[in-house]
Amino acid sequence: MVAQHADVWNLASGEVEEAVRLSGVLDDHCAVVGRDPAEIRRSVQLFFTGVEALLREAESFAAHGFRELIVGVRPGTAESDATEVAEALPQLRSL
C-alpha cells in the first residue's frame, strides 16, 4: 500500500538497523509497482530521553534517509521535555 499510494512512510521507533532493513523492503516494493522510492519521504518516531540522546539517534536515522522526525515526550514532564526539544530544533534541522 505504501509503495503504491503513500507520500510518507513512518516507522514507529525502533533500531536504526531494522529501519534500514525495512526501508529496503519498501524500496523493493516500489520497484515491483514501478515507483521511484525517492518519492516517499521517510519518517521515524523518537522518544525524548534527553537532548544528547535525541541528537545522536536523529543523526543516525538522518544518515540513512529519514528526514522527518516525530518526537514523543513523557507524561508528567511533557512541557519541560517539549521545551528542551524546541531548543534543540536548530541542531536537529542541521542534520
The 8 nearest C-alpha neighbors of each residue, nearest first, counted from 0:
[[1, 3, 2, 4, 5, 28, 29, 25],
 [2, 0, 5, 4, 3, 8, 25, 6],
 [3, 1, 29, 0, 28, 4, 5, 25],
 [4, 2, 0, 1, 5, 32, 29, 34],
 [3, 5, 1, 0, 2, 6, 7, 39],
 [6, 4, 1, 7, 2, 3, 39, 8],
 [5, 7, 39, 40, 38, 4, 8, 1],
 [8, 6, 40, 39, 5, 41, 9, 42],
 [7, 9, 41, 42, 40, 39, 10, 1],
 [10, 8, 42, 43, 41, 11, 7, 44],
 [9, 11, 43, 12, 42, 44, 8, 18],
 [10, 12, 44, 43, 9, 13, 45, 42],
 [13, 11, 44, 45, 10, 43, 14, 46],
 [14, 12, 15, 11, 18, 17, 10, 45],
 [13, 15, 17, 16, 18, 12, 19, 60],
 [14, 16, 18, 17, 19, 60, 13, 59],
 [15, 17, 19, 18, 14, 20, 13, 21],
 [16, 18, 20, 19, 14, 15, 21, 13],
 [19, 17, 15, 21, 20, 16, 22, 14],
 [20, 18, 22, 16, 17, 21, 15, 23],
 [21, 19, 17, 23, 18, 22, 16, 24],
 [22, 20, 24, 18, 23, 19, 17, 25],
 [21, 23, 19, 25, 24, 20, 18, 26],
 [24, 22, 26, 20, 21, 25, 19, 27],
 [25, 23, 21, 27, 26, 22, 28, 20],
 [24, 26, 22, 28, 23, 27, 29, 21],
 [27, 25, 23, 29, 24, 36, 28, 22],
 [28, 26, 24, 30, 25, 29, 23, 31],
 [27, 29, 25, 31, 30, 26, 2, 24],
 [30, 28, 34, 2, 26, 32, 27, 31],
 [29, 31, 33, 27, 28, 32, 34, 26],
 [30, 32, 28, 29, 33, 27, 34, 2],
 [31, 33, 29, 30, 34, 28, 3, 2],
 [34, 32, 30, 31, 29, 35, 28, 3],
 [35, 33, 29, 32, 30, 36, 2, 3],
 [34, 36, 37, 38, 29, 33, 30, 39],
 [37, 35, 38, 26, 39, 29, 34, 25],
 [36, 38, 39, 35, 40, 34, 26, 41],
 [37, 39, 36, 35, 40, 6, 34, 7],
 [40, 38, 6, 7, 37, 36, 41, 8],
 [39, 41, 7, 6, 8, 38, 42, 37],
 [42, 40, 65, 8, 7, 66, 9, 39],
 [43, 41, 9, 67, 65, 68, 8, 10],
 [44, 42, 10, 68, 9, 12, 11, 69],
 [43, 45, 69, 12, 11, 70, 68, 10],
 [44, 46, 70, 12, 69, 71, 43, 47],
 [47, 45, 71, 70, 72, 48, 44, 12],
 [46, 48, 72, 49, 71, 53, 70, 45],
 [47, 49, 46, 52, 53, 50, 72, 80],
 [50, 48, 52, 47, 51, 53, 80, 83],
 [49, 51, 53, 52, 54, 84, 83, 87],
 [50, 52, 54, 53, 49, 55, 48, 56],
 [51, 53, 55, 49, 54, 50, 56, 48],
 [54, 52, 50, 56, 51, 55, 57, 49],
 [53, 55, 57, 51, 52, 56, 58, 50],
 [56, 54, 52, 58, 53, 57, 51, 59],
 [55, 57, 59, 53, 58, 54, 52, 60],
 [58, 56, 54, 60, 59, 55, 53, 61],
 [59, 57, 61, 55, 56, 60, 54, 94],
 [58, 60, 56, 62, 57, 61, 55, 63],
 [59, 61, 57, 63, 65, 62, 58, 15],
 [62, 60, 65, 58, 64, 63, 59, 66],
 [61, 63, 59, 60, 64, 58, 65, 94],
 [64, 62, 61, 60, 65, 19, 59, 15],
 [63, 65, 61, 62, 66, 41, 60, 40],
 [64, 66, 41, 61, 42, 60, 63, 67],
 [67, 65, 61, 64, 41, 42, 68, 40],
 [68, 66, 42, 65, 41, 43, 69, 40],
 [69, 67, 43, 42, 44, 70, 66, 45],
 [68, 70, 44, 45, 43, 71, 67, 42],
 [69, 71, 45, 46, 44, 68, 47, 72],
 [72, 70, 46, 47, 45, 69, 73, 44],
 [71, 73, 77, 47, 80, 46, 70, 81],
 [74, 72, 77, 76, 75, 71, 47, 80],
 [75, 73, 77, 76, 72, 78, 80, 71],
 [74, 76, 77, 73, 78, 79, 72, 80],
 [77, 75, 74, 79, 78, 73, 80, 72],
 [76, 78, 80, 72, 73, 74, 79, 75],
 [77, 79, 81, 80, 76, 82, 75, 72],
 [78, 80, 82, 81, 76, 77, 83, 84],
 [81, 79, 77, 83, 82, 78, 76, 72],
 [80, 82, 84, 78, 83, 79, 77, 85],
 [81, 83, 79, 85, 80, 84, 78, 86],
 [84, 82, 86, 80, 81, 85, 79, 87],
 [83, 85, 81, 87, 86, 82, 80, 88],
 [86, 84, 82, 88, 87, 83, 81, 89],
 [85, 87, 83, 84, 88, 82, 89, 90],
 [88, 86, 84, 85, 90, 89, 91, 83],
 [87, 89, 91, 85, 90, 86, 92, 84],
 [90, 88, 92, 91, 87, 93, 86, 85],
 [89, 91, 93, 88, 87, 92, 94, 54],
 [90, 92, 88, 93, 89, 94, 87, 54],
 [93, 91, 89, 94, 90, 88, 87, 66],
 [94, 92, 90, 91, 89, 88, 58, 61],
 [93, 92, 91, 58, 61, 90, 57, 62]]
